[in-house]
Amino acid sequence: MECISVFDMLKVGIGPSSSHTLGPWKAGLRFLEELRRTEKLAQVTRVRVMLYGSLSLTGRGHATDVAVQMGLTGAQPETVPIDSVQPTIAGIRERGELNLGGSHSIPFDPDSDITFQKKFLPFHANGLTYEASLRNGKKWSETYYSIGGGFVVKREQENARRKKEAFNQFPFPSSTGAELLEHCHSAGTSISEIVLENERSLRSDEEIDAGLRRIWETMLASMYEGCHTPGELPGGLNVKRRAAEIYKNLRGDYPYDGPANWPEAIRNTRVQFRQILKWVSCFALSVNEVNASLGRIVTAPTNGSAGVIPAVLMYYLVIENHRAGFPEIKRFLLVAGEIGSLFKKGATISAAMGGCQAEIGVSSAMAAGALTELLGGSPAQVLMAAEIAMEHHLGLTCDPIGGLVQIPCIERNSMGAIKAINAAELAFDSDAASAKVPFDKVVQTMWETARDMNSKYKETSEGGLAVGVNLSDC
C-alpha cells in the first residue's frame, strides 16, 4: 500500500518531461543531498552521469542532459527563473566547469561527462547513475530511477519501505477504487472530502489551500503564456505554436493584462459547440507548448500530459459554472490527484513503462472524474467517468518524433481533454451500478496492456510515428 498526496501527483516543475527532465533534475538534487549527508561534497573533484534505457534513447530531445546539469548546480525546478536555465547550461559548456551544489567548481564537459547508454537497467526503463570522483582517489556512485511524474527512487527495496511507512499516515488509505468507494459510503461523503481528510494528516488547511492555489495559479499562468506566445518551438522540428493564433481568433484583440482576471474575460465569449471545442483545445495546446519550450508547468500527472487537467478545469470555470471559484478548483484538484494516485499504485504513470496510455490516458481519467464530481456526480459516477476516459486510451503508444515532446504529444493533450469532458457527461447521465467495466478492472487492464506492449512504443522513439515520419520533411 502506498499513500500518495495530491501534491505528489500535481507538482510544479519545468518542461518538457516529468520522467526525462524533472525526474533526472531531482535525482541530481538527491545526489547532492547524499554527498552532503556523507560529508563527501567538498571532496568531489569530478562527476559523471550515465543515462540508461529510455532516458538515453530520447534524452537529448527531452532535455535530460540539461536537467542533470541543473540538478547538480543545486537549482530548484519549482523556483529557478526560467530564463536562467539556458545561460547556465551555456556557461557550463563555455567554461568547462560546473558549480557543484553552489559549493565549489569542478571540471565538467557535457559531451564526455554525460553518457547515453542504450541498455536498459532491470528495475525500470528510466535509470541513471551519478558517479563522483573524490580527492582520495575513490569513486562514489548512486543509481536512481525516474518512474514517472517526477517521482524518483533508488531501488525497489527502499521504495517498498517508503510506501509502507507512508501508508499508515492516511485515515482513509486506498489502493483501489473499490476501497475509495467504501470510504465514501461509510463516511457518507464525496471523494474530495475523503482526499481532503487524508491531506489533513500531512499538513494544515492553510498549507493545503496555499499549495492548491499555487498549483492552479501555475496552471493558469502556463495557459495564459501559451495563448500569448507565437512563433516556433525549439528543438529543430520547426513546429509552429498554434495556441496564440487560436486564442486570437476566438477572443479578438483582447488586451494583455495578465492571467489574474483572464477566466472572467473569457466567460463573455460565444459558447456554441464549435467554439467550446476550440477553447478546450486552445487551453490544452497552450500548456504543452509552454512545456515543450522548457517552461514552467504542473505535472498532471506528467509533463507530457500537463495540458489536459487545466484545460478541463478551465472549461468548467468559463463554460459550465460562471460562479465557480477556489472551492470548486480545490475539489477538482483533490479528486484528480486521487484518481491519478490509484493508477500509479495499480499500474504506472510512466510512458517508458506503459506508453502514452500511462500519461494522456491517466490525465484524461483524472480530469473526467474531477469534472464529474463538480457536475454533481456521485463517487461511483466519478470513478465511472475515469474508467470511460481510460478505456478509450488503452494501448496508446508513446512515439515522439525526434524524441521531442511535440509531435504527437501536444495534440494528444487536446484529444485527452475533449475525451475527459465526454466521459464525464456519459457517466453523469448513467447509472453507475450498471457499469459493465469497473474502474479497478480498467486499471488492471491498462497495466497488462503496458506489460504486453513492445518496448519500441514506450518512449524510445524506435517505433510508430517516431520512425514513420522523415525528420528531413519536418
C-alpha positions as CSV (number, residue, x, y, z in Angstrom):
1,M,0.0,0.0,0.0
2,E,1.2,3.5,-0.8
3,C,-0.1,6.9,0.4
4,I,0.3,9.5,-2.4
5,S,-0.5,13.1,-1.7
6,V,-2.2,15.3,-4.3
7,F,1.0,17.4,-4.1
8,D,2.9,14.3,-5.3
9,M,0.6,13.9,-8.3
10,L,0.5,17.6,-9.1
11,K,3.9,19.2,-8.9
12,V,5.3,22.5,-10.2
13,G,8.2,21.9,-12.5
14,I,9.9,22.7,-15.8
15,G,9.3,21.0,-19.1
16,P,9.4,19.2,-21.3
17,S,9.2,15.8,-19.5
18,S,8.4,14.8,-15.9
19,S,10.3,11.5,-16.2
20,H,13.1,12.6,-18.5
21,T,13.6,16.2,-17.3
22,L,12.0,16.7,-13.8
23,G,13.0,13.3,-12.5
24,P,16.7,13.4,-13.5
25,W,16.8,17.0,-12.2
26,K,15.5,15.8,-8.8
27,A,17.9,12.8,-8.9
28,G,20.8,15.3,-9.2
29,L,19.4,17.2,-6.2
30,R,19.1,14.0,-4.3
31,F,22.7,13.0,-5.2
32,L,23.9,16.4,-3.8
33,E,21.9,15.7,-0.6
34,E,23.6,12.4,-0.2
35,L,27.0,13.9,-0.8
36,R,26.3,16.5,1.9
37,R,24.9,13.9,4.3
38,T,28.0,11.7,4.0
39,E,30.3,14.7,4.1
40,K,31.7,14.0,0.6
41,L,30.6,17.1,-1.2
42,A,33.7,19.1,-0.5
43,Q,35.8,16.2,-1.6
44,V,34.3,15.8,-5.1
45,T,36.7,16.6,-8.0
46,R,34.5,15.4,-10.9
47,V,31.1,14.0,-11.6
48,R,29.9,11.7,-14.4
49,V,26.3,10.9,-15.3
50,M,25.3,7.7,-17.2
51,L,21.8,7.6,-18.7
52,Y,20.2,4.3,-19.4
53,G,17.3,2.9,-21.4
54,S,14.6,5.4,-22.4
55,L,16.5,8.2,-20.8
56,S,19.3,7.5,-23.2
57,L,17.2,6.9,-26.3
58,T,15.1,10.2,-26.0
59,G,17.3,12.0,-23.5
60,R,18.5,14.8,-25.8
61,G,15.1,15.5,-27.1
62,H,13.7,15.6,-23.6
63,A,16.5,17.9,-22.3
64,T,17.7,15.2,-19.9
65,D,21.3,16.4,-20.3
66,V,20.1,19.9,-19.4
67,A,18.2,18.6,-16.4
68,V,21.1,16.6,-14.8
69,Q,23.4,19.6,-15.1
70,M,20.8,21.9,-13.5
71,G,20.3,19.4,-10.7
72,L,24.0,19.2,-10.0
73,T,24.1,23.0,-9.6
74,G,21.5,22.8,-6.8
75,A,18.9,24.9,-8.7
76,Q,15.3,24.0,-7.7
77,P,12.9,23.3,-10.6
78,E,10.0,24.8,-8.8
79,T,11.6,28.2,-8.3
80,V,14.5,28.6,-10.7
81,P,14.0,31.5,-13.1
82,I,13.1,30.0,-16.5
83,D,15.3,32.5,-18.3
84,S,18.3,31.5,-16.3
85,V,18.4,27.8,-17.4
86,Q,19.9,28.2,-20.9
87,P,22.5,30.8,-19.8
88,T,23.6,28.4,-17.0
89,I,23.9,25.5,-19.4
90,A,25.8,27.6,-22.0
91,G,28.1,28.9,-19.2
92,I,29.0,25.3,-18.1
93,R,29.9,24.4,-21.7
94,E,31.9,27.6,-22.3
95,R,33.9,27.5,-19.0
96,G,34.2,23.7,-18.9
97,E,33.2,23.7,-15.3
98,L,30.1,23.3,-13.1
99,N,29.4,24.9,-9.7
100,L,28.5,21.8,-7.8
101,G,25.6,22.5,-5.4
102,G,26.7,26.1,-5.2
103,S,29.7,24.8,-3.2
104,H,32.7,24.6,-5.4
105,S,33.5,24.4,-9.1
106,I,34.6,21.2,-10.7
107,P,35.7,20.4,-14.3
108,F,32.7,19.3,-16.4
109,D,32.3,18.6,-20.1
110,P,28.7,17.7,-21.1
111,D,29.9,15.8,-24.1
112,S,32.1,13.4,-22.1
113,D,30.7,13.5,-18.6
114,I,27.1,12.7,-19.6
115,T,27.0,9.4,-21.5
116,F,24.0,7.8,-23.2
117,Q,23.9,4.1,-22.6
118,K,21.3,2.3,-24.7
119,K,21.0,-0.7,-22.4
120,F,18.1,-0.9,-20.0
121,L,18.6,-1.5,-16.3
122,P,16.4,-4.3,-14.9
123,F,14.3,-2.3,-12.4
124,H,12.9,0.5,-14.6
125,A,13.3,1.8,-18.1
126,N,14.4,5.2,-16.9
127,G,17.7,4.6,-15.0
128,L,20.6,6.9,-14.4
129,T,23.8,6.7,-12.4
130,Y,25.7,9.6,-10.8
131,E,29.4,8.9,-10.1
132,A,31.6,11.2,-8.1
133,S,35.4,11.1,-8.1
134,L,36.9,12.1,-4.7
135,R,40.2,13.7,-3.8
136,N,41.4,10.4,-2.1
137,G,41.1,8.7,-5.5
138,K,38.0,6.8,-4.6
139,K,34.7,6.9,-6.5
140,W,31.2,7.1,-5.1
141,S,28.1,6.4,-7.1
142,E,24.3,6.1,-6.8
143,T,21.8,4.8,-9.3
144,Y,18.3,6.3,-9.4
145,Y,15.1,5.5,-11.4
146,S,12.8,8.2,-12.7
147,I,9.5,6.3,-12.5
148,G,7.2,8.9,-14.0
149,G,5.5,12.1,-12.8
150,G,8.8,13.4,-11.3
151,F,8.9,10.5,-8.8
152,V,12.5,9.3,-8.2
153,V,13.5,6.1,-6.3
154,K,16.9,4.5,-5.7
155,R,16.0,0.8,-5.6
156,E,12.9,-1.3,-5.2
157,Q,13.6,-2.2,-1.6
158,E,13.8,1.4,-0.5
159,N,10.7,2.3,-2.5
160,A,8.8,-0.5,-0.8
161,R,10.0,0.7,2.7
162,R,8.9,4.2,2.0
163,K,5.5,3.1,0.7
164,K,4.9,1.0,3.9
165,E,5.8,3.9,6.2
166,A,3.7,6.4,4.3
167,F,0.7,4.2,4.1
168,N,0.0,4.4,7.9
169,Q,-0.4,8.2,7.8
170,F,-3.7,8.5,6.0
171,P,-7.0,8.0,7.8
172,F,-8.6,6.7,4.6
173,P,-6.0,4.9,2.7
174,S,-7.0,3.4,-0.7
175,S,-5.1,1.2,-3.1
176,T,-8.2,0.6,-5.3
177,G,-11.3,2.3,-6.5
178,A,-13.4,-0.2,-4.5
179,E,-11.6,0.8,-1.3
180,L,-12.1,4.5,-2.1
181,L,-15.8,4.0,-2.7
182,E,-16.2,2.1,0.6
183,H,-14.6,5.0,2.4
184,C,-17.1,7.4,0.7
185,H,-20.0,5.1,1.6
186,S,-19.0,4.6,5.2
187,A,-18.4,8.3,5.8
188,G,-21.4,9.4,3.7
189,T,-19.3,11.9,1.8
190,S,-17.7,12.8,-1.5
191,I,-14.3,11.7,-2.9
192,S,-12.9,15.2,-2.5
193,E,-13.8,15.2,1.2
194,I,-12.1,11.8,1.7
195,V,-9.0,13.1,0.0
196,L,-9.0,16.3,2.0
197,E,-9.1,14.4,5.3
198,N,-6.1,12.4,4.1
199,E,-4.2,15.6,3.2
200,R,-5.0,17.0,6.7
201,S,-3.0,14.2,8.1
202,L,0.1,15.6,6.4
203,R,-0.4,19.4,6.6
204,S,-2.7,22.2,7.8
205,D,-5.7,23.5,6.0
206,E,-3.8,26.7,5.3
207,E,-0.9,24.8,3.8
208,I,-3.3,22.7,1.7
209,D,-5.1,25.8,0.3
210,A,-1.8,27.6,-0.3
211,G,-0.4,24.6,-2.2
212,L,-3.5,24.1,-4.3
213,R,-3.7,27.8,-5.1
214,R,-0.1,27.7,-6.3
215,I,-0.8,24.7,-8.5
216,W,-3.8,26.4,-10.1
217,E,-2.0,29.7,-10.5
218,T,0.9,27.9,-12.2
219,M,-1.6,26.1,-14.5
220,L,-3.4,29.4,-15.3
221,A,-0.1,31.2,-16.0
222,S,1.1,28.5,-18.3
223,M,-2.2,28.6,-20.3
224,Y,-2.0,32.4,-20.4
225,E,1.6,32.4,-21.6
226,G,0.9,29.8,-24.2
227,C,-2.0,31.8,-25.5
228,H,0.1,34.9,-25.9
229,T,3.3,33.4,-27.3
230,P,3.5,33.0,-31.1
231,G,6.5,31.6,-33.1
232,E,8.1,28.2,-33.3
233,L,9.0,25.7,-30.7
234,P,12.7,24.9,-30.1
235,G,14.2,21.5,-31.0
236,G,14.6,21.5,-34.8
237,L,11.2,20.2,-35.9
238,N,10.1,23.7,-36.8
239,V,6.7,23.1,-35.0
240,K,4.6,26.3,-35.1
241,R,2.9,27.4,-31.9
242,R,-0.8,27.3,-32.5
243,A,-2.4,28.3,-29.2
244,A,-1.8,32.0,-29.7
245,E,-3.4,32.2,-33.1
246,I,-6.4,30.1,-32.0
247,Y,-6.8,32.3,-29.0
248,K,-6.6,35.5,-31.0
249,N,-9.2,34.2,-33.5
250,L,-11.5,33.2,-30.6
251,R,-11.1,36.3,-28.4
252,G,-10.1,39.0,-30.8
253,D,-7.6,41.8,-29.8
254,Y,-8.0,41.4,-26.1
255,P,-5.6,43.5,-24.0
256,Y,-2.6,41.7,-22.5
257,D,-3.5,42.3,-18.8
258,G,-2.1,39.2,-17.1
259,P,-3.8,35.9,-16.1
260,A,-5.5,37.0,-12.9
261,N,-8.7,38.2,-14.5
262,W,-8.4,36.1,-17.6
263,P,-11.2,33.5,-16.9
264,E,-13.7,36.2,-16.2
265,A,-12.9,37.9,-19.6
266,I,-13.3,34.6,-21.5
267,R,-16.7,33.9,-20.0
268,N,-18.1,36.7,-22.1
269,T,-17.2,34.9,-25.4
270,R,-19.5,32.8,-27.5
271,V,-20.3,29.3,-26.2
272,Q,-21.5,27.4,-29.3
273,F,-20.4,23.8,-29.5
274,R,-17.6,24.5,-32.1
275,Q,-16.2,27.4,-30.0
276,I,-16.2,25.2,-26.9
277,L,-14.1,22.6,-28.7
278,K,-11.7,25.3,-29.9
279,W,-11.4,26.8,-26.4
280,V,-10.7,23.5,-24.8
281,S,-8.1,22.6,-27.5
282,C,-6.6,26.1,-27.1
283,F,-6.1,25.7,-23.4
284,A,-4.6,22.2,-23.7
285,L,-2.3,23.2,-26.6
286,S,-1.1,26.3,-24.8
287,V,0.2,24.5,-21.7
288,N,2.1,21.9,-23.7
289,E,3.6,24.5,-26.0
290,V,5.0,26.1,-22.8
291,N,6.1,22.7,-21.6
292,A,7.9,21.9,-25.0
293,S,9.8,25.2,-24.7
294,L,11.2,24.3,-21.2
295,G,8.6,26.5,-19.5
296,R,7.1,26.1,-16.0
297,I,4.0,23.9,-15.8
298,V,2.4,21.5,-13.4
299,T,2.9,17.7,-13.8
300,A,-0.7,16.4,-14.1
301,P,0.3,13.7,-13.6
302,T,3.2,14.1,-16.0
303,N,4.7,17.0,-18.1
304,G,3.8,15.4,-21.4
305,S,0.1,15.3,-20.3
306,A,0.2,18.6,-18.4
307,G,-2.5,20.3,-20.5
308,V,-5.5,18.0,-20.0
309,I,-6.4,18.9,-16.4
310,P,-6.0,22.7,-16.6
311,A,-8.0,22.7,-19.9
312,V,-10.9,20.7,-18.4
313,L,-10.9,22.8,-15.2
314,M,-10.8,26.0,-17.3
315,Y,-13.7,24.6,-19.3
316,Y,-15.7,24.2,-16.1
317,L,-14.9,27.7,-14.9
318,V,-15.7,29.6,-18.1
319,I,-18.4,27.4,-19.7
320,E,-20.2,25.3,-17.1
321,N,-20.2,27.4,-13.9
322,H,-19.6,31.2,-14.0
323,R,-20.0,31.4,-10.3
324,A,-17.3,28.9,-9.5
325,G,-14.2,29.9,-7.6
326,F,-11.4,28.4,-5.4
327,P,-13.7,25.9,-3.6
328,E,-14.5,24.2,-6.9
329,I,-10.9,24.4,-8.1
330,K,-9.9,22.8,-4.8
331,R,-12.3,19.9,-5.1
332,F,-11.4,19.3,-8.7
333,L,-7.6,19.1,-7.9
334,L,-8.2,16.8,-4.9
335,V,-10.3,14.4,-6.9
336,A,-7.9,14.5,-9.9
337,G,-4.9,13.8,-7.7
338,E,-6.6,10.8,-6.0
339,I,-7.6,9.2,-9.3
340,G,-4.1,9.6,-10.6
341,S,-2.7,8.0,-7.5
342,L,-4.8,4.9,-8.0
343,F,-3.4,4.5,-11.5
344,K,0.1,4.9,-10.1
345,K,-0.5,2.3,-7.4
346,G,-2.2,-0.2,-9.7
347,A,-0.4,0.4,-13.0
348,T,2.0,3.2,-14.0
349,I,2.1,6.8,-15.0
350,S,5.4,6.4,-16.9
351,A,5.3,6.4,-20.7
352,A,8.6,4.5,-20.6
353,M,6.8,1.7,-18.9
354,G,3.3,1.9,-20.3
355,G,3.2,4.1,-23.4
356,C,1.1,7.2,-23.7
357,Q,-1.9,5.5,-22.1
358,A,0.0,6.0,-18.9
359,E,0.2,9.7,-19.5
360,I,-2.6,11.1,-21.6
361,G,-4.9,8.2,-20.6
362,V,-4.4,8.8,-16.9
363,S,-4.7,12.6,-17.2
364,S,-7.9,12.2,-19.1
365,A,-9.2,9.8,-16.5
366,M,-8.2,12.3,-13.7
367,A,-9.9,15.2,-15.4
368,A,-13.1,13.2,-16.2
369,G,-13.5,12.1,-12.7
370,A,-12.9,15.5,-11.2
371,L,-15.3,17.2,-13.6
372,T,-18.0,14.6,-12.8
373,E,-17.8,15.5,-9.1
374,L,-18.2,19.2,-9.8
375,L,-21.1,18.5,-12.1
376,G,-22.8,16.8,-9.1
377,G,-22.0,13.2,-9.8
378,S,-21.8,10.5,-7.1
379,P,-18.5,8.9,-6.1
380,A,-19.4,5.9,-8.2
381,Q,-20.1,8.1,-11.2
382,V,-16.8,9.8,-10.7
383,L,-14.9,6.5,-11.0
384,M,-17.2,5.5,-13.9
385,A,-16.1,8.7,-15.8
386,A,-12.4,7.9,-15.0
387,E,-12.9,4.4,-16.3
388,I,-14.6,5.5,-19.5
389,A,-11.8,8.0,-20.2
390,M,-9.1,5.4,-19.7
391,E,-11.0,2.7,-21.6
392,H,-10.7,4.7,-24.8
393,H,-7.0,5.4,-24.3
394,L,-5.9,1.8,-23.8
395,G,-3.0,0.8,-25.9
396,L,-2.0,4.3,-26.8
397,T,1.7,4.3,-27.8
398,C,4.4,6.8,-26.9
399,D,6.3,7.6,-30.1
400,P,7.6,11.1,-30.1
401,I,9.2,12.3,-33.3
402,G,12.9,13.2,-32.7
403,G,12.5,12.3,-29.1
404,L,10.8,15.7,-28.6
405,V,7.6,16.2,-26.5
406,Q,6.0,17.9,-29.5
407,I,4.6,15.5,-32.2
408,P,2.2,13.9,-31.4
409,C,2.3,14.8,-27.7
410,I,0.9,18.4,-27.8
411,E,-2.2,17.5,-29.9
412,R,-2.8,14.4,-27.7
413,N,-3.5,16.8,-24.7
414,S,-6.3,18.4,-26.7
415,M,-7.8,15.0,-27.5
416,G,-7.4,13.8,-23.9
417,A,-9.3,16.9,-22.6
418,I,-12.2,16.5,-25.1
419,K,-12.5,12.8,-24.2
420,A,-12.5,13.7,-20.5
421,I,-15.4,16.0,-20.9
422,N,-17.3,13.5,-23.0
423,A,-16.6,10.7,-20.4
424,A,-17.9,13.0,-17.6
425,E,-21.1,13.6,-19.5
426,L,-21.6,9.9,-20.2
427,A,-21.0,8.9,-16.6
428,F,-23.2,11.7,-15.2
429,D,-26.1,10.5,-17.3
430,S,-25.6,6.9,-16.4
431,D,-26.5,4.6,-13.6
432,A,-23.0,3.7,-12.2
433,A,-24.4,0.5,-10.7
434,S,-25.0,-0.8,-14.2
435,A,-21.4,-0.2,-15.4
436,K,-20.0,-3.3,-17.2
437,V,-16.3,-2.3,-16.7
438,P,-15.4,-1.5,-13.1
439,F,-12.7,1.2,-12.5
440,D,-10.3,-1.3,-11.0
441,K,-10.6,-3.6,-14.0
442,V,-9.6,-0.9,-16.4
443,V,-6.5,-0.1,-14.1
444,Q,-5.6,-3.7,-14.2
445,T,-6.1,-4.0,-18.0
446,M,-4.0,-0.9,-18.5
447,W,-1.1,-2.4,-16.6
448,E,-1.5,-5.7,-18.5
449,T,-1.5,-3.8,-21.8
450,A,1.6,-1.9,-20.7
451,R,3.5,-5.1,-20.0
452,D,2.4,-6.6,-23.3
453,M,3.3,-3.5,-25.3
454,N,6.5,-3.7,-27.4
455,S,9.3,-1.6,-26.0
456,K,9.7,0.4,-29.2
457,Y,6.3,2.0,-28.4
458,K,7.3,3.1,-24.9
459,E,9.1,6.5,-25.2
460,T,12.1,5.1,-27.1
461,S,11.4,6.9,-30.4
462,E,12.1,3.5,-32.1
463,G,8.6,2.8,-33.4
464,G,5.4,4.4,-34.6
465,L,5.4,8.0,-35.8
466,A,8.9,8.4,-34.5
467,V,10.2,6.2,-37.3
468,G,7.3,6.6,-39.7
469,V,7.9,10.3,-40.3
470,N,11.0,11.5,-42.1
471,L,12.7,14.2,-39.9
472,S,14.0,15.9,-43.1
473,D,10.4,16.7,-44.0
474,C,9.8,18.5,-40.7
